Amino acid sequence: MEKVKLNSKIKSAGNLAKEAFITLGKLQKGEKKLVKTGNEFIDSHLGGILPSDTIIFSGGSGSGKTKLLFDTFDQILSKDINPLAENYVTLEYSLEMQFLNRILRDSNKILKKSKTSIISEEFTEEEKVVINSYYKALQDDRRFICEESVTTSEFLDITRDFCTLNKDKDAIIVGVDHVLLVQPSRPNEDALEVLTNNINLLRQEFKNVYFILLTQLNRKYLETVKDKDNNMIPTTAMIYGSSHFEFLASWIVTILDPFKMGVDEFLKVNADRYDWLSEYMTPEDKKGKVSFDTLGNQFIFVLKTRESDTPYKNLFIKPMDINSDQLERLKMQREDRKVSENISPTLTPPPTFDLTSQTPP
């Protein structure tokens, strides 16, 4: 009678425990280090991310999630933040934005010059020096980018091959901007479900891979927009594809720009609940409640942390990277909003039209 062999996918608890303690020992001795993202809203919880962790960045259109992803990759590859970064590699699926867009945004930031001017005017000699330095920084052989559309099966094959080629690296970070643009491989395929399964397969196969995925908020979130309203606190149910990604993710992060949505004072909370955000608080009201000033600020909610010593730190505020002229325009916009809100409707009645007239009003 043929002897039945244990399936190779099954391991004894003892062997798994041994592998886990070996990894823990390397971390304790400093032979292996947690990957720091350079973002306080993640790194403050455990000191960095663990092997195979998956991070979800979500946000509305124009909230800054793509820039946050770019910044996060820059920070991860910085040797000032990660001493072992020289042995890191990244694979970035830039499915929404071409690299030219990134260069335009970065040049705007570096030169403090409008994007229109950057496109229409040649760089001055002084600007060329700055841009040349930036260009050299982009010549990074640790960084790889896919700008072409991919299907779920192509994503699996490309990423698996990349991880195989870099299996000896200290970390492989894979980013997808964004998940809704990964195409189905077959008719009637649920691309998000297959993509989720493929990522899970890769995490099990390669112990040095990390994922950062971008998605967006669904339209349900727009129903909650209001000054000083705690219903604006996002939930995972408001994230497109959350039913697929929630179980997979070690971190779920939502980025909001309430000012852009017409909100000047965000939420209404007890000041001591968010004492690390005191510089952004409005004066307390009679009940001791405060709100947060939205002008020039990005709000980051941590909706899920699989491992954390500080799970209560779920809200962070990050000043936007804007210049003084842009900030002044935002201030003027806020003043205009206040004026509009204070105008009595009776003083400016809406125009009335004769709907029976054949001539347009």
Secondary structure per residue as TSV (DSSP state, phi and psi in degrees):
chain	resnum	aa	ss	phi	psi
A	1	M	-	360.0	132.7
A	2	E	-	-68.4	133.0
A	3	K	-	-77.3	129.6
A	4	V	-	-78.4	129.4
A	5	K	-	-101.7	147.1
A	6	L	-	-67.9	132.7
A	7	N	-	-57.5	137.3
A	8	S	T	-63.1	-18.7
A	9	K	T	-75.9	-15.5
A	10	I	-	-94.9	130.1
A	11	K	-	-124.1	151.4
A	12	S	-	-72.3	152.8
A	13	A	H	-59.8	-34.8
A	14	G	H	-63.1	-42.5
A	15	N	H	-67.6	-40.7
A	16	L	H	-64.7	-40.0
A	17	A	H	-63.6	-39.8
A	18	K	H	-62.6	-46.2
A	19	E	H	-60.5	-43.4
A	20	A	H	-65.0	-41.3
A	21	F	H	-72.1	-30.0
A	22	I	H	-63.2	-45.3
A	23	T	H	-62.9	-43.9
A	24	L	H	-61.2	-41.9
A	25	G	H	-62.1	-39.5
A	26	K	H	-65.2	-37.9
A	27	L	H	-65.6	-43.3
A	28	Q	H	-63.9	-36.9
A	29	K	H	-84.0	-9.0
A	30	G	T	83.8	5.4
A	31	E	S	-71.5	-27.2
A	32	K	S	-130.4	142.6
A	33	K	-	-126.7	148.9
A	34	L	-	-63.4	144.0
A	35	V	B	-79.8	118.4
A	36	K	-	-86.8	136.1
A	37	T	-	-87.3	-14.1
A	38	G	S	80.2	3.1
A	39	N	-	-107.7	121.1
A	40	E	H	-58.2	-35.7
A	41	F	H	-65.9	-14.5
A	42	I	H	-108.5	-50.7
A	43	D	H	-66.8	-24.2
A	44	S	H	-71.2	-13.6
A	45	H	H	-83.3	-43.2
A	46	L	H	-136.9	-6.3
A	47	G	S	100.5	-2.9
A	48	G	S	156.5	-165.8
A	49	I	B	-110.6	149.0
A	50	L	-	-87.7	157.6
A	51	P	T	-52.2	136.8
A	52	S	T	76.2	3.5
A	53	D	-	-63.0	145.5
A	54	T	E	-121.6	129.6
A	55	I	E	-110.6	133.5
A	56	I	E	-107.7	121.4
A	57	F	E	-103.4	125.6
A	58	S	E	-129.4	158.6
A	59	G	E	175.5	166.0
A	60	G	-	-75.2	170.7
A	61	S	T	-62.3	130.1
A	62	G	T	78.0	12.8
A	63	S	S	-82.1	-12.3
A	64	G	S	103.3	14.1
A	65	K	H	-68.8	-36.0
A	66	T	H	-67.0	-42.1
A	67	K	H	-62.1	-39.3
A	68	L	H	-62.2	-38.5
A	69	L	H	-65.4	-46.4
A	70	F	H	-56.2	-48.8
A	71	D	H	-61.3	-39.5
A	72	T	H	-64.2	-42.2
A	73	F	H	-63.8	-42.4
A	74	D	H	-58.5	-43.7
A	75	Q	H	-69.2	-41.2
A	76	I	H	-61.2	-37.5
A	77	L	T	-85.5	-0.3
A	78	S	-	-80.0	126.5
A	79	K	T	-71.4	-17.7
A	80	D	T	-70.3	-29.8
A	81	I	T	-93.7	-42.3
A	82	N	-	-122.3	104.2
A	83	P	T	-56.8	-24.9
A	84	L	T	-96.2	11.7
A	85	A	G	-61.2	-22.5
A	86	E	G	-60.2	-24.2
A	87	N	G	-106.4	24.1
A	88	Y	E	-102.2	154.3
A	89	V	E	-137.2	154.9
A	90	T	E	-128.6	147.1
A	91	L	E	-124.8	114.8
A	92	E	E	-113.9	115.9
A	93	Y	E	-86.1	96.3
A	94	S	E	-94.6	79.1
A	95	L	-	-87.9	-13.3
A	96	E	S	-105.7	-35.7
A	97	M	S	-127.4	130.3
A	98	Q	-	-75.2	159.1
A	99	F	H	-62.3	-29.1
A	100	L	H	-59.1	-37.7
A	101	N	H	-62.4	-39.8
A	102	R	H	-65.8	-43.5
A	103	I	H	-60.9	-39.3
A	104	L	H	-63.1	-44.7
A	105	R	H	-65.8	-43.9
A	106	D	H	-66.0	-39.3
A	107	S	H	-64.6	-38.2
A	108	N	H	-59.6	-41.6
A	109	K	H	-71.0	-44.7
A	110	I	H	-70.2	-43.5
A	111	L	H	-91.2	-11.1
A	112	K	T	56.0	43.7
A	113	K	-	-127.7	143.3
A	114	S	-	-63.1	150.5
A	115	K	H	-64.4	-34.7
A	116	T	H	-61.0	-43.1
A	117	S	H	-67.4	-37.9
A	118	I	H	-63.3	-38.3
A	119	I	H	-73.4	-37.9
A	120	S	H	-97.7	-12.1
A	121	E	S	-125.3	140.3
A	122	E	-	-69.3	151.8
A	123	F	-	-67.0	142.1
A	124	T	-	-72.7	170.3
A	125	E	H	-61.2	-40.2
A	126	E	H	-65.3	-41.1
A	127	E	H	-67.4	-34.9
A	128	K	H	-60.7	-36.7
A	129	V	H	-62.2	-45.1
A	130	V	H	-66.7	-46.5
A	131	I	H	-68.0	-34.5
A	132	N	H	-63.4	-38.6
A	133	S	H	-64.2	-41.6
A	134	Y	H	-63.7	-42.7
A	135	Y	H	-60.3	-43.7
A	136	K	H	-62.6	-35.7
A	137	A	H	-65.8	-26.5
A	138	L	H	-77.3	-15.1
A	139	Q	-	-80.7	68.5
A	140	D	-	-113.7	111.7
A	141	D	T	-77.3	6.4
A	142	R	T	-91.8	-8.3
A	143	R	E	-115.8	129.1
A	144	F	E	-130.5	141.5
A	145	I	E	-132.9	137.6
A	146	C	E	-115.6	113.9
A	147	E	-	-100.4	-6.2
A	148	E	S	-88.8	150.6
A	149	S	-	-61.5	140.9
A	150	V	-	-131.4	150.9
A	151	T	B	-92.1	171.6
A	152	T	H	-60.8	-40.1
A	153	S	H	-71.1	-37.4
A	154	E	H	-64.8	-40.5
A	155	F	H	-57.8	-45.9
A	156	L	H	-62.6	-47.4
A	157	D	H	-66.0	-46.1
A	158	I	H	-64.2	-46.0
A	159	T	H	-68.0	-40.2
A	160	R	H	-62.5	-44.1
A	161	D	H	-63.1	-41.4
A	162	F	H	-63.3	-44.1
A	163	C	H	-66.2	-36.9
A	164	T	H	-63.5	-43.2
A	165	L	H	-66.3	-24.4
A	166	N	T	-118.4	28.3
A	167	K	T	-64.8	-20.1
A	168	D	T	-92.7	1.0
A	169	K	S	-73.6	156.5
A	170	D	S	-68.9	-31.3
A	171	A	E	-156.6	139.9
A	172	I	E	-118.7	118.6
A	173	I	E	-110.9	122.1
A	174	V	E	-111.5	125.7
A	175	G	E	-117.2	146.1
A	176	V	E	-129.7	116.9
A	177	D	E	-124.3	102.2
A	178	H	-	-122.9	179.6
A	179	V	G	-64.4	-27.4
A	180	L	G	-69.9	-12.8
A	181	L	G	-96.4	-1.6
A	182	V	S	-76.8	124.6
A	183	Q	B	-86.3	149.5
A	184	P	-	-67.1	148.9
A	185	S	S	-86.5	-24.3
A	186	R	S	-134.7	155.7
A	187	P	T	-58.0	141.0
A	188	N	T	67.3	11.9
A	189	E	-	-77.0	138.4
A	190	D	-	-83.5	98.1
A	191	A	H	-61.0	-38.2
A	192	L	H	-66.7	-39.1
A	193	E	H	-64.9	-44.6
A	194	V	H	-67.5	-41.6
A	195	L	H	-59.8	-42.9
A	196	T	H	-59.7	-46.7
A	197	N	H	-62.8	-39.9
A	198	N	H	-64.8	-41.1
A	199	I	H	-63.3	-40.4
A	200	N	H	-64.3	-39.5
A	201	L	H	-61.1	-44.4
A	202	L	H	-66.3	-37.4
A	203	R	H	-64.3	-35.6
A	204	Q	H	-75.5	-32.0
A	205	E	H	-79.5	-34.3
A	206	F	-	-124.3	120.8
A	207	K	T	-86.7	-1.5
A	208	N	T	-112.4	18.5
A	209	V	E	-106.4	143.5
A	210	Y	E	-131.5	150.0
A	211	F	E	-125.5	140.3
A	212	I	E	-126.5	116.8
A	213	L	E	-116.5	137.0
A	214	L	E	-105.2	135.9
A	215	T	E	-143.4	-173.0
A	216	Q	E	-129.4	165.8
A	217	L	B	-79.1	146.4
A	218	N	-	-82.0	173.6
A	219	R	G	-67.4	-16.4
A	220	K	G	-58.4	-30.8
A	221	Y	G	-63.6	-30.6
A	222	L	G	-67.3	-12.0
A	223	E	G	-78.7	-10.1
A	224	T	G	-109.1	11.3
A	225	V	-	-79.8	116.7
A	226	K	-	-169.1	143.4
A	227	D	T	-59.5	140.3
A	228	K	T	53.7	35.7
A	229	D	-	-117.0	117.9
A	230	N	G	-72.4	-7.1
A	231	N	G	-69.9	-9.0
A	232	M	G	-79.3	-8.6
A	233	I	S	-66.1	120.3
A	234	P	-	-72.0	156.5
A	235	T	-	-126.0	164.3
A	236	T	G	-63.9	-26.6
A	237	A	G	-64.8	-19.5
A	238	M	G	-85.8	-3.0
A	239	I	B	-94.1	128.4
A	240	Y	T	-66.1	125.2
A	241	G	T	85.9	9.5
A	242	S	H	-61.5	-30.3
A	243	S	H	-63.6	-24.9
A	244	H	H	-89.7	-41.3
A	245	F	H	-95.4	-16.6
A	246	E	T	-60.8	-42.6
A	247	F	T	-71.9	-27.2
A	248	L	T	-76.8	-33.6
A	249	A	-	-79.4	137.9
A	250	S	S	-86.9	-25.5
A	251	W	E	-136.3	132.0
A	252	I	E	-124.7	120.5
A	253	V	E	-125.9	134.0
A	254	T	E	-118.8	132.7
A	255	I	E	-107.3	130.6
A	256	L	E	-127.6	147.1
A	257	D	-	-123.5	80.0
A	258	P	G	-60.1	-33.5
A	259	F	G	-59.4	-41.4
A	260	K	G	-63.2	-25.1
A	261	M	G	-90.8	4.1
A	262	G	T	93.9	13.2
A	263	V	-	-103.8	123.7
A	264	D	S	-96.3	-34.9
A	265	E	E	-121.8	113.5
A	266	F	E	-96.8	126.5
A	267	L	E	65.2	176.4
A	268	K	E	-149.0	106.4
A	269	V	E	-137.0	168.2
A	270	N	E	-75.1	132.4
A	271	A	G	-60.4	-39.4
A	272	D	G	-71.8	-15.5
A	273	R	G	-69.0	-31.7
A	274	Y	G	-125.7	53.6
A	275	D	G	-63.2	-22.7
A	276	W	G	-76.2	-3.7
A	277	L	G	-115.2	22.8
A	278	S	G	-59.7	-32.1
A	279	E	G	-67.5	-16.1
A	280	Y	G	-101.7	0.6
A	281	M	B	-82.5	145.9
A	282	T	-	-81.2	164.5
A	283	P	-	-58.0	148.3
A	284	E	-	-65.4	145.2
A	285	D	-	-87.6	-173.0
A	286	K	T	-63.1	-22.6
A	287	K	T	-98.0	8.7
A	288	G	S	79.1	14.7
A	289	K	E	-93.2	149.4
A	290	V	E	-129.6	161.6
A	291	S	E	-121.0	-179.8
A	292	F	E	-116.8	134.7
A	293	D	E	-70.5	126.7
A	294	T	-	-91.3	-12.5
A	295	L	T	-60.9	114.8
A	296	G	T	71.1	16.9
A	297	N	E	-120.5	141.9
A	298	Q	E	-106.2	134.9
A	299	F	E	-107.9	130.4
A	300	I	E	-123.3	117.5
A	301	F	E	-103.8	131.2
A	302	V	E	-98.5	104.6
A	303	L	E	-87.8	-19.9
A	304	K	E	-151.0	133.6
A	305	T	E	-133.1	117.1
A	306	R	S	-68.0	-38.0
A	307	E	S	-130.4	127.5
A	308	S	-	-161.4	139.9
A	309	D	S	-90.1	-12.4
A	310	T	-	-133.4	62.9
A	311	P	T	-64.7	-18.8
A	312	Y	T	-73.6	-15.8
A	313	K	-	-82.3	83.4
A	314	N	-	-111.4	0.8
A	315	L	E	-134.9	131.9
A	316	F	E	-135.1	151.5
A	317	I	E	-124.7	132.7
A	318	K	E	-126.9	119.9
A	319	P	E	-60.0	138.4
A	320	M	-	-73.5	152.6
A	321	D	-	-86.0	77.7
A	322	I	-	-127.1	154.3
A	323	N	-	-87.4	177.3
A	324	S	H	-64.8	-35.9
A	325	D	H	-65.0	-42.7
A	326	Q	H	-64.4	-39.0
A	327	L	H	-64.4	-40.2
A	328	E	H	-64.5	-37.5
A	329	R	H	-65.2	-37.1
A	330	L	H	-65.5	-38.4
A	331	K	H	-63.8	-41.0
A	332	M	H	-65.0	-38.4
A	333	Q	H	-63.1	-40.0
A	334	R	H	-66.0	-40.9
A	335	E	H	-63.8	-39.9
A	336	D	H	-61.8	-38.1
A	337	R	H	-64.7	-41.2
A	338	K	H	-65.1	-39.8
A	339	V	H	-63.5	-43.7
A	340	S	H	-62.7	-38.6
A	341	E	H	-70.0	-27.6
A	342	N	H	-89.0	-9.7
A	343	I	S	-75.6	127.4
A	344	S	-	-71.2	134.3
A	345	P	T	-58.3	-26.4
A	346	T	T	-72.4	-20.9
A	347	L	T	-81.6	-25.4
A	348	T	S	-131.7	72.9
A	349	P	-	-64.2	146.4
A	350	P	-	-66.8	150.2
A	351	P	-	-66.4	148.1
A	352	T	-	-112.7	141.1
A	353	F	-	-122.8	146.3
A	354	D	-	-83.6	102.0
A	355	L	T	-68.7	-12.3
A	356	T	T	-88.8	-11.5
A	357	S	-	-70.9	142.6
A	358	Q	S	-85.1	-12.3
A	359	T	S	-96.6	127.3
A	360	P	-	-57.7	140.7
A	361	P	-	-65.5	360.0
